Amino acid sequence: MGGLPTQNTSTLALPSLKLNQGSAKTTSGAESKPKKKICCACPETKKLRDECIVEHGEEACSKWIEAHRICLRAEGFNV
């Protein structure tokens, strides 16, 4: 008889675990939240932007700077 409440408790615990998993999916499913650190996102455009700035100065590299910003926004960063 003591086993019945334990079984009911475990049955009740499973749906709550499923609810927790569902809420985790909602949070991880939000695409506005970046999946990477900003320093690791968009390495290709970052490299081109940085090389251009070093060689030609920031004023001459607006094309690469904007390309990097677009890439970061696509990754979910607000820049």
All heavy atoms as a GROMACS GRO file, in nm:
protein
  592
    1MET      N    1   0.083  -0.119   0.000
    1MET     CA    2   0.000   0.000   0.000
    1MET      C    3   0.087   0.126   0.000
    1MET      O    4   0.048   0.225  -0.055
    1MET     CB    5  -0.091  -0.002   0.123
    1MET     CG    6  -0.204  -0.099   0.107
    1MET     SD    7  -0.312  -0.088   0.246
    1MET     CE    8  -0.363  -0.256   0.251
    2GLY      N    9   0.202   0.117   0.064
    2GLY     CA   10   0.290   0.232   0.063
    2GLY      C   11   0.347   0.257  -0.076
    2GLY      O   12   0.386   0.366  -0.108
    3GLY      N   13   0.350   0.153  -0.160
    3GLY     CA   14   0.404   0.167  -0.295
    3GLY      C   15   0.313   0.246  -0.388
    3GLY      O   16   0.359   0.308  -0.481
    4LEU      N   17   0.183   0.245  -0.363
    4LEU     CA   18   0.090   0.315  -0.452
    4LEU      C   19   0.114   0.465  -0.452
    4LEU      O   20   0.124   0.525  -0.558
    4LEU     CB   21  -0.054   0.281  -0.417
    4LEU     CG   22  -0.097   0.138  -0.449
    4LEU    CD1   23  -0.240   0.115  -0.400
    4LEU    CD2   24  -0.088   0.112  -0.597
    5PRO      N   25   0.126   0.531  -0.338
    5PRO     CA   26   0.153   0.675  -0.343
    5PRO      C   27   0.288   0.706  -0.410
    5PRO      O   28   0.301   0.804  -0.479
    5PRO     CB   29   0.154   0.718  -0.196
    5PRO     CG   30   0.071   0.616  -0.127
    5PRO     CD   31   0.093   0.489  -0.202
    6THR      N   32   0.386   0.620  -0.393
    6THR     CA   33   0.515   0.643  -0.458
    6THR      C   34   0.499   0.637  -0.609
    6THR      O   35   0.552   0.719  -0.681
    6THR     CB   36   0.617   0.536  -0.411
    6THR    OG1   37   0.623   0.538  -0.269
    6THR    CG2   38   0.754   0.563  -0.468
    7GLN      N   39   0.420   0.540  -0.657
    7GLN     CA   40   0.398   0.530  -0.801
    7GLN      C   41   0.321   0.652  -0.850
    7GLN      O   42   0.354   0.706  -0.954
    7GLN     CB   43   0.320   0.402  -0.833
    7GLN     CG   44   0.403   0.277  -0.814
    7GLN     CD   45   0.322   0.151  -0.836
    7GLN    OE1   46   0.201   0.158  -0.852
    7GLN    NE2   47   0.388   0.036  -0.835
    8ASN      N   48   0.222   0.698  -0.775
    8ASN     CA   49   0.147   0.817  -0.815
    8ASN      C   50   0.238   0.939  -0.816
    8ASN      O   51   0.228   1.023  -0.903
    8ASN     CB   52   0.028   0.840  -0.721
    8ASN     CG   53  -0.081   0.737  -0.744
    8ASN    OD1   54  -0.086   0.675  -0.850
    8ASN    ND2   55  -0.167   0.718  -0.646
    9THR      N   56   0.327   0.948  -0.718
    9THR     CA   57   0.419   1.061  -0.712
    9THR      C   58   0.511   1.061  -0.834
    9THR      O   59   0.533   1.164  -0.896
    9THR     CB   60   0.503   1.056  -0.582
    9THR    OG1   61   0.414   1.047  -0.473
    9THR    CG2   62   0.590   1.178  -0.568
   10SER      N   63   0.564   0.944  -0.871
   10SER     CA   64   0.653   0.939  -0.986
   10SER      C   65   0.575   0.970  -1.114
   10SER      O   66   0.627   1.033  -1.205
   10SER     CB   67   0.722   0.803  -0.996
   10SER     OG   68   0.626   0.702  -1.020
   11THR      N   69   0.450   0.929  -1.120
   11THR     CA   70   0.368   0.960  -1.237
   11THR      C   71   0.345   1.110  -1.245
   11THR      O   72   0.350   1.170  -1.351
   11THR     CB   73   0.233   0.886  -1.228
   11THR    OG1   74   0.260   0.747  -1.215
   11THR    CG2   75   0.150   0.911  -1.351
   12LEU      N   76   0.326   1.174  -1.131
   12LEU     CA   77   0.306   1.319  -1.130
   12LEU      C   78   0.436   1.391  -1.162
   12LEU      O   79   0.435   1.497  -1.221
   12LEU     CB   80   0.254   1.364  -0.994
   12LEU     CG   81   0.112   1.318  -0.959
   12LEU    CD1   82   0.079   1.360  -0.816
   12LEU    CD2   83   0.011   1.376  -1.055
   13ALA      N   84   0.549   1.333  -1.125
   13ALA     CA   85   0.677   1.398  -1.151
   13ALA      C   86   0.709   1.399  -1.300
   13ALA      O   87   0.767   1.493  -1.350
   13ALA     CB   88   0.788   1.329  -1.073
   14LEU      N   89   0.671   1.295  -1.372
   14LEU     CA   90   0.702   1.289  -1.515
   14LEU      C   91   0.638   1.402  -1.595
   14LEU      O   92   0.706   1.467  -1.673
   14LEU     CB   93   0.662   1.153  -1.572
   14LEU     CG   94   0.750   1.036  -1.528
   14LEU    CD1   95   0.694   0.905  -1.581
   14LEU    CD2   96   0.892   1.055  -1.574
   15PRO      N   97   0.508   1.431  -1.576
   15PRO     CA   98   0.453   1.544  -1.650
   15PRO      C   99   0.520   1.676  -1.616
   15PRO      O  100   0.540   1.760  -1.702
   15PRO     CB  101   0.306   1.546  -1.611
   15PRO     CG  102   0.277   1.406  -1.571
   15PRO     CD  103   0.404   1.355  -1.510
   16SER      N  104   0.560   1.696  -1.491
   16SER     CA  105   0.626   1.822  -1.458
   16SER      C  106   0.762   1.830  -1.526
   16SER      O  107   0.805   1.936  -1.568
   16SER     CB  108   0.641   1.838  -1.306
   16SER     OG  109   0.737   1.747  -1.255
   17LEU      N  110   0.830   1.715  -1.540
   17LEU     CA  111   0.955   1.716  -1.613
   17LEU      C  112   0.932   1.750  -1.759
   17LEU      O  113   1.008   1.824  -1.819
   17LEU     CB  114   1.024   1.579  -1.603
   17LEU     CG  115   1.085   1.544  -1.468
   17LEU    CD1  116   1.137   1.401  -1.469
   17LEU    CD2  117   1.195   1.639  -1.431
   18LYS      N  118   0.825   1.697  -1.815
   18LYS     CA  119   0.793   1.729  -1.954
   18LYS      C  120   0.764   1.878  -1.969
   18LYS      O  121   0.804   1.939  -2.066
   18LYS     CB  122   0.674   1.646  -2.002
   18LYS     CG  123   0.709   1.500  -2.020
   18LYS     CD  124   0.588   1.422  -2.067
   18LYS     CE  125   0.619   1.274  -2.079
   18LYS     NZ  126   0.501   1.195  -2.117
   19LEU      N  127   0.698   1.937  -1.872
   19LEU     CA  128   0.670   2.080  -1.878
   19LEU      C  129   0.800   2.158  -1.872
   19LEU      O  130   0.817   2.256  -1.943
   19LEU     CB  131   0.577   2.122  -1.763
   19LEU     CG  132   0.433   2.072  -1.772
   19LEU    CD1  133   0.357   2.110  -1.646
   19LEU    CD2  134   0.364   2.131  -1.895
   20ASN      N  135   0.892   2.115  -1.786
   20ASN     CA  136   1.020   2.185  -1.777
   20ASN      C  137   1.095   2.176  -1.910
   20ASN      O  138   1.156   2.270  -1.954
   20ASN     CB  139   1.105   2.127  -1.664
   20ASN     CG  140   1.050   2.164  -1.528
   20ASN    OD1  141   0.973   2.258  -1.516
   20ASN    ND2  142   1.090   2.089  -1.426
   21GLN      N  143   1.090   2.059  -1.975
   21GLN     CA  144   1.157   2.045  -2.103
   21GLN      C  145   1.093   2.135  -2.207
   21GLN      O  146   1.161   2.194  -2.288
   21GLN     CB  147   1.151   1.899  -2.149
   21GLN     CG  148   1.238   1.807  -2.066
   21GLN     CD  149   1.220   1.661  -2.106
   21GLN    OE1  150   1.133   1.629  -2.186
   21GLN    NE2  151   1.300   1.574  -2.048
   22GLY      N  152   0.964   2.148  -2.203
   22GLY     CA  153   0.894   2.234  -2.297
   22GLY      C  154   0.933   2.379  -2.279
   22GLY      O  155   0.954   2.452  -2.375
   23SER      N  156   0.948   2.423  -2.155
   23SER     CA  157   0.987   2.561  -2.132
   23SER      C  158   1.132   2.583  -2.173
   23SER      O  159   1.168   2.689  -2.220
   23SER     CB  160   0.966   2.601  -1.985
   23SER     OG  161   1.047   2.524  -1.902
   24ALA      N  162   1.215   2.481  -2.159
   24ALA     CA  163   1.354   2.492  -2.204
   24ALA      C  164   1.358   2.506  -2.356
   24ALA      O  165   1.438   2.581  -2.409
   24ALA     CB  166   1.435   2.371  -2.158
   25LYS      N  167   1.271   2.434  -2.425
   25LYS     CA  168   1.267   2.445  -2.570
   25LYS      C  169   1.224   2.585  -2.611
   25LYS      O  170   1.275   2.640  -2.706
   25LYS     CB  171   1.169   2.341  -2.628
   25LYS     CG  172   1.221   2.201  -2.623
   25LYS     CD  173   1.121   2.104  -2.681
   25LYS     CE  174   1.166   1.961  -2.668
   25LYS     NZ  175   1.065   1.867  -2.716
   26THR      N  176   1.132   2.643  -2.538
   26THR     CA  177   1.086   2.777  -2.569
   26THR      C  178   1.199   2.877  -2.554
   26THR      O  179   1.219   2.963  -2.638
   26THR     CB  180   0.969   2.817  -2.475
   26THR    OG1  181   0.868   2.718  -2.487
   26THR    CG2  182   0.913   2.951  -2.512
   27THR      N  183   1.278   2.862  -2.448
   27THR     CA  184   1.386   2.957  -2.426
   27THR      C  185   1.497   2.938  -2.529
   27THR      O  186   1.546   3.034  -2.582
   27THR     CB  187   1.448   2.940  -2.286
   27THR    OG1  188   1.372   2.850  -2.209
   27THR    CG2  189   1.457   3.069  -2.213
   28SER      N  190   1.533   2.812  -2.556
   28SER     CA  191   1.640   2.790  -2.652
   28SER      C  192   1.591   2.814  -2.795
   28SER      O  193   1.670   2.839  -2.884
   28SER     CB  194   1.695   2.648  -2.640
   28SER     OG  195   1.596   2.554  -2.672
   29GLY      N  196   1.461   2.807  -2.818
   29GLY     CA  197   1.406   2.828  -2.950
   29GLY      C  198   1.400   2.974  -2.989
   29GLY      O  199   1.380   3.007  -3.105
   30ALA      N  200   1.416   3.064  -2.894
   30ALA     CA  201   1.411   3.206  -2.926
   30ALA      C  202   1.535   3.241  -3.007
   30ALA      O  203   1.646   3.228  -2.961
   30ALA     CB  204   1.406   3.289  -2.797
   31GLU      N  205   1.514   3.286  -3.129
   31GLU     CA  206   1.627   3.313  -3.217
   31GLU      C  207   1.692   3.447  -3.188
   31GLU      O  208   1.798   3.477  -3.241
   31GLU     CB  209   1.582   3.305  -3.362
   31GLU     CG  210   1.542   3.165  -3.401
   31GLU     CD  211   1.512   3.153  -3.549
   31GLU    OE1  212   1.565   3.235  -3.627
   31GLU    OE2  213   1.437   3.063  -3.585
   32SER      N  214   1.632   3.529  -3.104
   32SER     CA  215   1.692   3.657  -3.071
   32SER      C  216   1.809   3.640  -2.974
   32SER      O  217   1.890   3.728  -2.960
   32SER     CB  218   1.588   3.751  -3.011
   32SER     OG  219   1.538   3.696  -2.892
   33LYS      N  220   1.816   3.525  -2.910
   33LYS     CA  221   1.924   3.498  -2.815
   33LYS      C  222   2.042   3.438  -2.890
   33LYS      O  223   2.029   3.334  -2.953
   33LYS     CB  224   1.874   3.402  -2.708
   33LYS     CG  225   1.971   3.382  -2.596
   33LYS     CD  226   1.914   3.432  -2.470
   33LYS     CE  227   2.010   3.408  -2.357
   33LYS     NZ  228   1.972   3.471  -2.239
   34PRO      N  229   2.161   3.500  -2.885
   34PRO     CA  230   2.278   3.448  -2.955
   34PRO      C  231   2.320   3.312  -2.901
   34PRO      O  232   2.311   3.287  -2.782
   34PRO     CB  233   2.386   3.552  -2.928
   34PRO     CG  234   2.315   3.673  -2.884
   34PRO     CD  235   2.188   3.628  -2.821
   35LYS      N  236   2.369   3.227  -2.989
   35LYS     CA  237   2.415   3.095  -2.949
   35LYS      C  238   2.565   3.094  -2.921
   35LYS      O  239   2.616   3.002  -2.862
   35LYS     CB  240   2.384   2.994  -3.060
   35LYS     CG  241   2.236   2.976  -3.083
   35LYS     CD  242   2.210   2.879  -3.195
   35LYS     CE  243   2.061   2.867  -3.221
   35LYS     NZ  244   2.032   2.775  -3.332
   36LYS      N  245   2.636   3.196  -2.967
   36LYS     CA  246   2.780   3.205  -2.950
   36LYS      C  247   2.815   3.335  -2.878
   36LYS      O  248   2.733   3.424  -2.867
   36LYS     CB  249   2.850   3.209  -3.086
   36LYS     CG  250   2.820   3.094  -3.175
   36LYS     CD  251   2.887   3.116  -3.310
   36LYS     CE  252   2.848   3.010  -3.409
   36LYS     NZ  253   2.907   3.032  -3.540
   37LYS      N  254   2.938   3.345  -2.834
   37LYS     CA  255   2.988   3.472  -2.784
   37LYS      C  256   3.016   3.560  -2.905
   37LYS      O  257   3.050   3.512  -3.013
   37LYS     CB  258   3.116   3.452  -2.705
   37LYS     CG  259   3.095   3.377  -2.576
   37LYS     CD  260   3.226   3.365  -2.502
   37LYS     CE  261   3.207   3.288  -2.373
   37LYS     NZ  262   3.333   3.274  -2.300
   38ILE      N  263   3.003   3.690  -2.887
   38ILE     CA  264   3.020   3.782  -3.000
   38ILE      C  265   3.161   3.774  -3.058
   38ILE      O  266   3.180   3.792  -3.178
   38ILE     CB  267   2.982   3.927  -2.960
   38ILE    CG1  268   2.961   4.011  -3.084
   38ILE    CG2  269   3.085   3.987  -2.865
   38ILE    CD1  270   2.890   4.141  -3.060
   39CYS      N  271   3.260   3.743  -2.976
   39CYS     CA  272   3.397   3.735  -3.026
   39CYS      C  273   3.417   3.615  -3.118
   39CYS      O  274   3.510   3.615  -3.198
   39CYS     CB  275   3.495   3.728  -2.910
   39CYS     SG  276   3.473   3.582  -2.804
   40CYS      N  277   3.331   3.514  -3.108
   40CYS     CA  278   3.346   3.391  -3.187
   40CYS      C  279   3.251   3.386  -3.307
   40CYS      O  280   3.260   3.295  -3.388
   40CYS     CB  281   3.322   3.270  -3.099
   40CYS     SG  282   3.435   3.261  -2.960
   41ALA      N  283   3.161   3.481  -3.315
   41ALA     CA  284   3.064   3.482  -3.424
   41ALA      C  285   3.124   3.549  -3.547
   41ALA      O  286   3.202   3.643  -3.536
   41ALA     CB  287   2.937   3.555  -3.381
   42CYS      N  288   3.090   3.502  -3.663
   42CYS     CA  289   3.127   3.562  -3.792
   42CYS      C  290   3.278   3.583  -3.808
   42CYS      O  291   3.324   3.695  -3.835
   42CYS     CB  292   3.054   3.694  -3.811
   42CYS     SG  293   2.877   3.680  -3.798
   43PRO      N  294   3.357   3.478  -3.796
   43PRO     CA  295   3.503   3.498  -3.807
   43PRO      C  296   3.550   3.546  -3.943
   43PRO      O  297   3.649   3.619  -3.951
   43PRO     CB  298   3.560   3.358  -3.775
   43PRO     CG  299   3.449   3.262  -3.803
   43PRO     CD  300   3.321   3.339  -3.774
   44GLU      N  301   3.478   3.508  -4.050
   44GLU     CA  302   3.521   3.549  -4.185
   44GLU      C  303   3.509   3.700  -4.203
   44GLU      O  304   3.603   3.766  -4.247
   44GLU     CB  305   3.438   3.477  -4.292
   44GLU     CG  306   3.454   3.327  -4.290
   44GLU     CD  307   3.360   3.257  -4.192
   44GLU    OE1  308   3.265   3.323  -4.142
   44GLU    OE2  309   3.381   3.139  -4.165
   45THR      N  310   3.391   3.754  -4.170
   45THR     CA  311   3.372   3.898  -4.188
   45THR      C  312   3.454   3.977  -4.088
   45THR      O  313   3.500   4.088  -4.118
   45THR     CB  314   3.224   3.937  -4.177
   45THR    OG1  315   3.173   3.894  -4.050
   45THR    CG2  316   3.143   3.878  -4.288
   46LYS      N  317   3.476   3.920  -3.971
   46LYS     CA  318   3.558   3.988  -3.870
   46LYS      C  319   3.702   4.003  -3.920
   46LYS      O  320   3.763   4.109  -3.907
   46LYS     CB  321   3.555   3.910  -3.739
   46LYS     CG  322   3.637   3.972  -3.628
   46LYS     CD  323   3.628   3.892  -3.501
   46LYS     CE  324   3.710   3.956  -3.392
   46LYS     NZ  325   3.703   3.880  -3.266
   47LYS      N  326   3.755   3.895  -3.979
   47LYS     CA  327   3.892   3.898  -4.030
   47LYS      C  328   3.906   4.001  -4.142
   47LYS      O  329   4.000   4.082  -4.143
   47LYS     CB  330   3.931   3.760  -4.080
   47LYS     CG  331   4.073   3.752  -4.133
   47LYS     CD  332   4.107   3.613  -4.181
   47LYS     CE  333   4.248   3.610  -4.237
   47LYS     NZ  334   4.284   3.478  -4.290
   48LEU      N  335   3.812   4.000  -4.237
   48LEU     CA  336   3.817   4.096  -4.347
   48LEU      C  337   3.806   4.239  -4.296
   48LEU      O  338   3.878   4.329  -4.342
   48LEU     CB  339   3.706   4.066  -4.448
   48LEU     CG  340   3.721   3.937  -4.527
   48LEU    CD1  341   3.594   3.908  -4.604
   48LEU    CD2  342   3.840   3.947  -4.620
   49ARG      N  343   3.714   4.261  -4.202
   49ARG     CA  344   3.696   4.395  -4.145
   49ARG      C  345   3.824   4.442  -4.077
   49ARG      O  346   3.872   4.554  -4.100
   49ARG     CB  347   3.581   4.391  -4.044
   49ARG     CG  348   3.558   4.523  -3.973
   49ARG     CD  349   3.490   4.504  -3.842
   49ARG     NE  350   3.575   4.431  -3.749
   49ARG     CZ  351   3.541   4.398  -3.626
   49ARG    NH1  352   3.422   4.429  -3.580
   49ARG    NH2  353   3.623   4.334  -3.547
   50ASP      N  354   3.882   4.356  -3.993
   50ASP     CA  355   4.001   4.394  -3.918
   50ASP      C  356   4.120   4.421  -4.009
   50ASP      O  357   4.194   4.519  -3.989
   50ASP     CB  358   4.036   4.286  -3.816
   50ASP     CG  359   3.934   4.275  -3.704
   50ASP    OD1  360   3.847   4.365  -3.692
   50ASP    OD2  361   3.940   4.177  -3.627
   51GLU      N  362   4.141   4.335  -4.110
   51GLU     CA  363   4.252   4.356  -4.203
   51GLU      C  364   4.237   4.487  -4.280
   51GLU      O  365   4.334   4.560  -4.300
   51GLU     CB  366   4.262   4.238  -4.301
   51GLU     CG  367   4.315   4.113  -4.236
   51GLU     CD  368   4.317   3.994  -4.332
   51GLU    OE1  369   4.273   4.008  -4.449
   51GLU    OE2  370   4.361   3.886  -4.288
   52CYS      N  371   4.113   4.515  -4.321
   52CYS     CA  372   4.088   4.639  -4.394
   52CYS      C  373   4.117   4.761  -4.307
   52CYS      O  374   4.181   4.857  -4.353
   52CYS     CB  375   3.943   4.641  -4.444
   52CYS     SG  376   3.903   4.788  -4.542
   53ILE      N  377   4.072   4.756  -4.183
   53ILE     CA  378   4.092   4.870  -4.093
   53ILE      C  379   4.241   4.893  -4.068
   53ILE      O  380   4.288   5.007  -4.068
   53ILE     CB  381   4.015   4.850  -3.961
   53ILE    CG1  382   3.864   4.859  -3.988
   53ILE    CG2  383   4.057   4.952  -3.856
   53ILE    CD1  384   3.777   4.822  -3.869
   54VAL      N  385   4.317   4.785  -4.050
   54VAL     CA  386   4.461   4.798  -4.025
   54VAL      C  387   4.532   4.856  -4.146
   54VAL      O  388   4.618   4.944  -4.134
   54VAL     CB  389   4.522   4.660  -3.986
   54VAL    CG1  390   4.673   4.664  -3.987
   54VAL    CG2  391   4.472   4.617  -3.849
   55GLU      N  392   4.494   4.811  -4.265
   55GLU     CA  393   4.563   4.855  -4.386
   55GLU      C  394   4.517   4.990  -4.438
   55GLU      O  395   4.597   5.067  -4.491
   55GLU     CB  396   4.546   4.750  -4.497
   55GLU     CG  397   4.618   4.620  -4.468
   55GLU     CD  398   4.594   4.515  -4.576
   55GLU    OE1  399   4.552   4.552  -4.688
   55GLU    OE2  400   4.618   4.397  -4.546
   56HIS      N  401   4.387   5.019  -4.427
   56HIS     CA  402   4.332   5.137  -4.493
   56HIS      C  403   4.266   5.238  -4.400
   56HIS      O  404   4.227   5.345  -4.445
   56HIS     CB  405   4.229   5.095  -4.599
   56HIS     CG  406   4.283   4.995  -4.696
   56HIS    ND1  407   4.377   5.025  -4.791
   56HIS    CD2  408   4.257   4.862  -4.711
   56HIS    CE1  409   4.406   4.917  -4.862
   56HIS    NE2  410   4.334   4.816  -4.815
   57GLY      N  411   4.244   5.204  -4.276
   57GLY     CA  412   4.176   5.292  -4.183
   57GLY      C  413   4.026   5.267  -4.182
   57GLY      O  414   3.968   5.215  -4.278
   58GLU      N  415   3.964   5.302  -4.072
   58GLU     CA  416   3.822   5.273  -4.050
   58GLU      C  417   3.731   5.339  -4.154
   58GLU      O  418   3.632   5.280  -4.199
   58GLU     CB  419   3.783   5.317  -3.909
   58GLU     CG  420   3.645   5.276  -3.868
   58GLU     CD  421   3.614   5.310  -3.723
   58GLU    OE1  422   3.707   5.332  -3.644
   58GLU    OE2  423   3.494   5.314  -3.690
   59GLU      N  424   3.764   5.461  -4.195
   59GLU     CA  425   3.679   5.536  -4.288
   59GLU      C  426   3.666   5.466  -4.422
   59GLU      O  427   3.562   5.472  -4.488
   59GLU     CB  428   3.734   5.678  -4.309
   59GLU     CG  429   3.737   5.764  -4.184
   59GLU     CD  430   3.855   5.731  -4.093
   59GLU    OE1  431   3.959   5.679  -4.140
   59GLU    OE2  432   3.842   5.755  -3.972
   60ALA      N  433   3.771   5.396  -4.466
   60ALA     CA  434   3.771   5.332  -4.597
   60ALA      C  435   3.708   5.192  -4.594
   60ALA      O  436   3.697   5.128  -4.699
   60ALA     CB  437   3.916   5.322  -4.648
   61CYS      N  438   3.668   5.145  -4.478
   61CYS     CA  439   3.623   5.007  -4.466
   61CYS      C  440   3.477   4.993  -4.424
   61CYS      O  441   3.438   4.890  -4.368
   61CYS     CB  442   3.712   4.934  -4.366
   61CYS     SG  443   3.885   4.933  -4.417
   62SER      N  444   3.397   5.092  -4.453
   62SER     CA  445   3.257   5.088  -4.410
   62SER      C  446   3.183   4.968  -4.470
   62SER      O  447   3.093   4.912  -4.407
   62SER     CB  448   3.186   5.218  -4.445
   62SER     OG  449   3.191   5.240  -4.585
   63LYS      N  450   3.221   4.927  -4.590
   63LYS     CA  451   3.159   4.811  -4.655
   63LYS      C  452   3.179   4.685  -4.569
   63LYS      O  453   3.085   4.609  -4.546
   63LYS     CB  454   3.220   4.792  -4.793
   63LYS     CG  455   3.183   4.664  -4.863
   63LYS     CD  456   3.255   4.656  -4.997
   63LYS     CE  457   3.259   4.514  -5.049
   63LYS     NZ  458   3.336   4.504  -5.173
   64TRP      N  459   3.301   4.662  -4.522
   64TRP     CA  460   3.332   4.542  -4.443
   64TRP      C  461   3.276   4.553  -4.301
   64TRP      O  462   3.234   4.452  -4.244
   64TRP     CB  463   3.482   4.517  -4.438
   64TRP     CG  464   3.537   4.490  -4.574
   64TRP    CD1  465   3.626   4.568  -4.643
   64TRP    CD2  466   3.506   4.380  -4.659
   64TRP    NE1  467   3.652   4.512  -4.766
   64TRP    CE2  468   3.580   4.395  -4.779
   64TRP    CE3  469   3.423   4.269  -4.646
   64TRP    CZ2  470   3.573   4.304  -4.883
   64TRP    CZ3  471   3.416   4.178  -4.751
   64TRP    CH2  472   3.490   4.195  -4.868
   65ILE      N  473   3.276   4.672  -4.248
   65ILE     CA  474   3.220   4.693  -4.114
   65ILE      C  475   3.071   4.662  -4.116
   65ILE      O  476   3.018   4.590  -4.029
   65ILE     CB  477   3.246   4.837  -4.065
   65ILE    CG1  478   3.397   4.858  -4.043
   65ILE    CG2  479   3.167   4.867  -3.939
   65ILE    CD1  480   3.438   5.001  -4.021
   66GLU      N  481   3.000   4.711  -4.216
   66GLU     CA  482   2.857   4.685  -4.227
   66GLU      C  483   2.829   4.537  -4.254
   66GLU      O  484   2.734   4.481  -4.201
   66GLU     CB  485   2.795   4.773  -4.335
   66GLU     CG  486   2.644   4.766  -4.339
   66GLU     CD  487   2.575   4.804  -4.208
   66GLU    OE1  488   2.629   4.885  -4.130
   66GLU    OE2  489   2.465   4.750  -4.183
   67ALA      N  490   2.912   4.473  -4.336
   67ALA     CA  491   2.895   4.330  -4.363
   67ALA      C  492   2.908   4.249  -4.234
   67ALA      O  493   2.832   4.155  -4.210
   67ALA     CB  494   2.998   4.283  -4.466
   68HIS      N  495   3.002   4.288  -4.148
   68HIS     CA  496   3.020   4.219  -4.020
   68HIS      C  497   2.901   4.244  -3.928
   68HIS      O  498   2.854   4.153  -3.861
   68HIS     CB  499   3.151   4.264  -3.955
   68HIS     CG  500   3.186   4.186  -3.832
   68HIS    ND1  501   3.203   4.050  -3.833
   68HIS    CD2  502   3.207   4.225  -3.704
   68HIS    CE1  503   3.233   4.008  -3.710
   68HIS    NE2  504   3.236   4.112  -3.631
   69ARG      N  505   2.850   4.365  -3.927
   69ARG     CA  506   2.731   4.394  -3.845
   69ARG      C  507   2.611   4.313  -3.891
   69ARG      O  508   2.535   4.262  -3.809
   69ARG     CB  509   2.698   4.543  -3.852
   69ARG     CG  510   2.791   4.629  -3.772
   69ARG     CD  511   2.748   4.774  -3.779
   69ARG     NE  512   2.839   4.858  -3.705
   69ARG     CZ  513   2.855   4.986  -3.724
   69ARG    NH1  514   2.784   5.048  -3.817
   69ARG    NH2  515   2.940   5.055  -3.653
   70ILE      N  516   2.591   4.301  -4.021
   70ILE     CA  517   2.480   4.222  -4.074
   70ILE      C  518   2.494   4.077  -4.032
   70ILE      O  519   2.397   4.012  -3.991
   70ILE     CB  520   2.473   4.236  -4.229
   70ILE    CG1  521   2.429   4.377  -4.265
   70ILE    CG2  522   2.382   4.132  -4.290
   70ILE    CD1  523   2.444   4.412  -4.412
   71CYS      N  524   2.615   4.025  -4.040
   71CYS     CA  525   2.640   3.887  -3.998
   71CYS      C  526   2.610   3.869  -3.849
   71CYS      O  527   2.546   3.772  -3.809
   71CYS     CB  528   2.784   3.848  -4.029
   71CYS     SG  529   2.824   3.678  -3.986
   72LEU      N  530   2.654   3.962  -3.766
   72LEU     CA  531   2.630   3.953  -3.622
   72LEU      C  532   2.480   3.960  -3.592
   72LEU      O  533   2.430   3.886  -3.506
   72LEU     CB  534   2.703   4.065  -3.548
   72LEU     CG  535   2.856   4.053  -3.545
   72LEU    CD1  536   2.917   4.178  -3.481
   72LEU    CD2  537   2.900   3.928  -3.472
   73ARG      N  538   2.408   4.045  -3.662
   73ARG     CA  539   2.263   4.053  -3.642
   73ARG      C  540   2.196   3.921  -3.682
   73ARG      O  541   2.103   3.877  -3.616
   73ARG     CB  542   2.205   4.168  -3.723
   73ARG     CG  543   2.240   4.303  -3.666
   73ARG     CD  544   2.173   4.416  -3.743
   73ARG     NE  545   2.234   4.542  -3.707
   73ARG     CZ  546   2.295   4.624  -3.792
   73ARG    NH1  547   2.299   4.596  -3.921
   73ARG    NH2  548   2.350   4.736  -3.750
   74ALA      N  549   2.244   3.859  -3.787
   74ALA     CA  550   2.190   3.730  -3.830
   74ALA      C  551   2.215   3.622  -3.724
   74ALA      O  552   2.137   3.528  -3.711
   74ALA     CB  553   2.252   3.688  -3.963
   75GLU      N  554   2.321   3.638  -3.646
   75GLU     CA  555   2.353   3.544  -3.538
   75GLU      C  556   2.274   3.576  -3.411
   75GLU      O  557   2.283   3.502  -3.314
   75GLU     CB  558   2.503   3.547  -3.507
   75GLU     CG  559   2.590   3.489  -3.616
   75GLU     CD  560   2.581   3.338  -3.625
   75GLU    OE1  561   2.557   3.273  -3.522
   75GLU    OE2  562   2.599   3.285  -3.735
   76GLY      N  563   2.201   3.687  -3.410
   76GLY     CA  564   2.116   3.720  -3.296
   76GLY      C  565   2.168   3.830  -3.207
   76GLY      O  566   2.110   3.858  -3.102
   77PHE      N  567   2.276   3.895  -3.246
   77PHE     CA  568   2.330   4.005  -3.166
   77PHE      C  569   2.264   4.136  -3.203
   77PHE      O  570   2.231   4.159  -3.319
   77PHE     CB  571   2.482   4.016  -3.186
   77PHE     CG  572   2.558   3.897  -3.132
   77PHE    CD1  573   2.597   3.795  -3.216
   77PHE    CD2  574   2.589   3.888  -2.999
   77PHE    CE1  575   2.666   3.686  -3.168
   77PHE    CE2  576   2.657   3.779  -2.948
   77PHE     CZ  577   2.695   3.678  -3.033
   78ASN      N  578   2.247   4.224  -3.106
   78ASN     CA  579   2.190   4.356  -3.130
   78ASN      C  580   2.304   4.457  -3.139
   78ASN      O  581   2.347   4.514  -3.041
   78ASN     CB  582   2.094   4.396  -3.015
   78ASN     CG  583   1.973   4.308  -3.013
   78ASN    OD1  584   1.922   4.268  -3.116
   78ASN    ND2  585   1.925   4.278  -2.893
   79VAL      N  586   2.353   4.475  -3.261
   79VAL     CA  587   2.462   4.571  -3.284
   79VAL      C  588   2.422   4.671  -3.389
   79VAL      O  589   2.335   4.650  -3.468
   79VAL     CB  590   2.593   4.500  -3.329
   79VAL    CG1  591   2.650   4.421  -3.215
   79VAL    CG2  592   2.571   4.415  -3.451
   0.00000   0.00000   0.00000
